[in-house]
Amino acid sequence: MSLKIKEQKLRKFAKSVIDNPKYKKEIKYILSKLNLKEEEVIQAYVNYNLDVYSYGNEIYESLALRVTLYVHYLLKGSFHQERQQIMLDMIEEINPKTIVDVGFGAPTKYVKYLLKNKKSKLTLVDMYDSALKFSEVLLDYLDPSWKEIVSLKKFNMNSRKYIGNFDVYIFQDSIEHVNHATKYMSMTVKNAPKDSYFLISLPIMADIRGHTISWKTFKEAKEWLNKCGLKINSSKNVDINSKIDLFAEQLDKFHNLMVSCSKND
Ligand SMILES: C[S@@+](CC[C@H](N)C(=O)[O-])C[C@H]1O[C@@H](n2cnc3c(N)ncnc32)[C@H](O)[C@@H]1O
């Protein structure tokens, strides 16, 4: 597909969410509170998907990018929809009291579920202010009493610090962004409470600039998790929708491995 066609399609996808009557009011509210223009979000959507080799971790600094991540989560037919449902199912099954989501990106479907069911306390953690700023606005819109359930925390995994004790640790497509990923995951697992769970998604793909580690096969990814001290209780493979998830067009292959794990010992 030519870059021009790809860009046209990407613009159309972003616009389809922004103009969707289901989300229109919400997105208008977010844009006005964050002082962003619709075009900035559409351009960020294009930049994020057009050439995945062209940027590193710094892309996540942008506020428009955070809205863009959220637009991905809402886009009909995108692989993010399946990932979000699997994560929600895994959380429902465990029914934990406390959850931390490290490198959370933007609030996904399970956050909306927790706001309604109010049974778990959730800490959303990311290294960039943009994630926290965007989430504050979205959560204000979704539920003015969100602070009873959700805390937002700025935290950089590169600090090598332990994030603290929780019943559930979520790392969704985030551990590959930290320096010394194996050491960081092993240290977190080692310190975590005995009966805690780890809900993790890993991209199975080639190396790109923003990632510090890669897994080329499901087998390799599962062996890595074992090496970090985790026992896999259940796993699901999620594939992209090649008509919608155009970021993967450049890649030889892309899959998402989603696992629910407990500690090995
Ligand atoms: C690919 S996005 C994944 C977002 C979301 N978890 C998802 O699955 O859609 C990676 C996220 O990790 C965050 N991140 C990257 N490096 C980090 C670090 N060293 N510490 C904390 N968060 C980090 C980024 O800001 C971004 O939100």
The ligand as an SDF file (V2000), in Angstrom:
LIG
                    3D

 27 29  0  0  0  0  0  0  0  0999 V2000
    2.9580    0.6550   23.7180 C   0  0  0  0  0  0  0  0  0  0  0  0
    2.3770    1.7210   24.9740 S   0  0  0  0  0  0  0  0  0  0  0  0
    1.2240    0.6120   25.7570 C   0  0  0  0  0  0  0  0  0  0  0  0
    0.0840    1.3480   26.3710 C   0  0  0  0  0  0  0  0  0  0  0  0
   -0.9970    0.4360   26.9860 C   0  0  0  0  0  0  0  0  0  0  0  0
   -0.5060   -0.3160   28.1240 N   0  0  0  0  0  0  0  0  0  0  0  0
   -1.5470   -0.5070   25.9540 C   0  0  0  0  0  0  0  0  0  0  0  0
   -1.3060   -1.7080   26.0260 O   0  0  0  0  0  0  0  0  0  0  0  0
   -2.2380   -0.0390   25.0360 O   0  0  0  0  0  0  0  0  0  0  0  0
    3.7260    1.7650   26.1460 C   0  0  0  0  0  0  0  0  0  0  0  0
    3.4430    2.6060   27.4040 C   0  0  0  0  0  0  0  0  0  0  0  0
    4.5240    2.4380   28.3320 O   0  0  0  0  0  0  0  0  0  0  0  0
    4.8860    3.7200   28.8560 C   0  0  0  0  0  0  0  0  0  0  0  0
    6.3100    3.6340   29.2310 N   0  0  0  0  0  0  0  0  0  0  0  0
    7.3690    3.5550   28.3970 C   0  0  0  0  0  0  0  0  0  0  0  0
    8.5110    3.4590   29.0860 N   0  0  0  0  0  0  0  0  0  0  0  0
    8.1640    3.4810   30.4030 C   0  0  0  0  0  0  0  0  0  0  0  0
    8.9160    3.4450   31.6240 C   0  0  0  0  0  0  0  0  0  0  0  0
   10.2400    3.3500   31.5860 N   0  0  0  0  0  0  0  0  0  0  0  0
    8.2400    3.4960   32.7900 N   0  0  0  0  0  0  0  0  0  0  0  0
    6.8850    3.6200   32.8110 C   0  0  0  0  0  0  0  0  0  0  0  0
    6.1260    3.6610   31.6870 N   0  0  0  0  0  0  0  0  0  0  0  0
    6.7580    3.6020   30.5000 C   0  0  0  0  0  0  0  0  0  0  0  0
    4.6070    4.6760   27.7180 C   0  0  0  0  0  0  0  0  0  0  0  0
    4.4680    6.0170   28.1640 O   0  0  0  0  0  0  0  0  0  0  0  0
    3.3250    4.0980   27.1470 C   0  0  0  0  0  0  0  0  0  0  0  0
    2.2020    4.6030   27.8100 O   0  0  0  0  0  0  0  0  0  0  0  0
  1  2  1  0
  2  3  1  0
  2 10  1  0
  3  4  1  0
  4  5  1  0
  5  6  1  0
  5  7  1  0
  7  8  2  0
  7  9  1  0
 10 11  1  0
 11 12  1  0
 11 26  1  0
 12 13  1  0
 13 14  1  0
 13 24  1  0
 14 15  1  0
 14 23  1  0
 15 16  2  0
 16 17  1  0
 17 18  1  0
 17 23  2  0
 18 19  1  0
 18 20  2  0
 20 21  1  0
 21 22  2  0
 22 23  1  0
 24 25  1  0
 24 26  1  0
 26 27  1  0
M  CHG  2   2   1   9  -1
M  END
$$$$
